[in-house]
Amino acid sequence: MHHDAMSLEQLSSLAQIISAAAVIASLIFVGLQLRHAAAAIRVSSSQAHSSLYTDLVQSIIDNEDFARIWSVGINDPKALKEDEWVRFVAYASALFRLYESSRVQWLHRRLDEEHWRTIERQAAELGQLPGLRSAWNLRGHWYSSEFRKWFEGLVPEKSTPPYYRA
């Protein structure tokens, strides 16, 4: 009888060990699934950002009139007529909003680090252009204080004009 009681204790211990191992295995599985889901979210966010940026740039590519406004406005905003300046500021505001949205995604780890660094470099370089500085001075207060602090603190790696022909 004593021998049987011992094996019941041993079976109970074995069952507890198996149960604990199953819990650990399921936690590892859930962790791997979460990591995979987070990676998928970052890929999706990067693709969505690229698509939004492409849509934004399409208006310069497809519209000769706006391409001229953009080209003149980035370097000499005062050379634009009033209605052209309105279009330029609206476009610049959309670009700033895209940067702000991308930054929020990156801060929440929903945007790939490498992709974010390329966005940040672009924002730093374009943000130094006279026309975008003017648009920012006009509309910067529309954005979060954290974003304003970040954007205004950017330092470009290069100072080459954006459409410089080597």
TAPEVEN-V914459 format. One record per pair of residues at least 4 apart in sequence whose ideal C-beta (glycine too) atoms are under 7 Angstrom apart, sorted by the first residue. I is the first residue (numbers start at 1). J is the second residue. D is the distance in whole Angstrom. If there is no record, write none. Layout:
i = {I:I}
j = {J:J}
d = {D:D}
This chain:
i = {1:2:3:4:5:6:7:8:9:10:11:12:13:14:15:16:17:18:19:20:21:22:23:24:25:26:27:28:29:30:31:32:33:34:35:36:37:38:38:39:40:41:41:42:42:42:42:43:44:45:45:45:45:46:46:46:46:47:48:49:49:49:50:51:52:52:53:53:54:56:56:56:57:58:59:59:59:60:60:60:63:64:65:66:66:67:68:69:69:69:69:69:70:70:70:72:72:72:73:73:73:73:74:74:74:74:75:75:75:76:77:77:77:77:77:80:80:80:81:82:83:84:85:86:87:88:88:88:89:89:89:89:90:91:92:92:92:93:93:93:94:95:96:96:96:96:97:98:99:99:99:99:100:100:100:100:101:102:102:102:102:103:103:103:104:105:105:106:106:111:111:112:113:115:116:117:118:119:120:121:121:122:123:123:123:124:124:124:125:125:125:126:126:127:127:127:127:128:128:129:130:131:132:133:134:135:136:140:143:143:144:145:146:147:148:149:160}
j = {5:6:7:8:9:10:11:12:13:14:15:16:17:18:19:20:21:22:23:24:25:26:27:28:29:30:31:32:33:34:35:36:37:38:39:40:41:42:109:43:44:45:110:46:110:111:112:47:48:49:105:110:111:50:111:112:115:51:52:53:102:111:54:55:56:98:57:98:58:94:95:98:61:62:63:66:91:66:67:70:67:68:69:70:87:71:72:73:80:84:87:88:74:88:91:76:79:80:77:80:88:131:129:131:132:162:129:130:131:130:85:88:130:131:134:84:85:88:85:86:87:88:89:90:91:92:131:135:93:135:138:139:94:95:96:132:135:97:135:139:98:99:100:136:139:143:101:102:103:119:123:151:104:143:144:147:105:106:111:116:119:107:147:150:108:110:111:111:116:115:116:116:117:119:120:121:122:123:124:125:157:126:127:151:154:154:155:156:156:158:162:132:162:132:136:151:154:133:156:133:134:135:136:137:138:139:140:148:147:148:148:149:150:151:152:153:164}
d = {7:7:7:7:7:6:6:6:6:6:6:7:6:6:6:6:6:6:7:6:6:6:6:6:6:6:6:6:6:6:6:6:6:6:6:6:6:7:7:6:6:6:5:6:6:6:5:6:6:6:5:5:5:6:6:5:4:6:6:6:5:7:6:6:6:6:6:6:6:6:6:6:6:6:6:6:7:6:5:5:6:7:7:6:7:6:6:6:6:5:6:6:6:7:7:6:5:6:5:5:4:4:5:4:6:7:7:6:6:7:7:7:6:4:5:4:4:6:7:7:7:6:6:6:6:6:6:7:6:5:6:6:7:7:6:6:4:6:7:5:6:7:6:7:7:6:6:6:6:7:5:7:7:6:7:5:7:6:6:7:5:6:6:7:6:4:4:4:4:6:5:7:7:7:6:6:7:6:6:6:6:6:6:7:6:4:6:4:4:6:7:6:7:6:7:6:6:7:5:7:6:6:6:6:7:6:5:6:5:5:7:6:6:6:6:6:5}
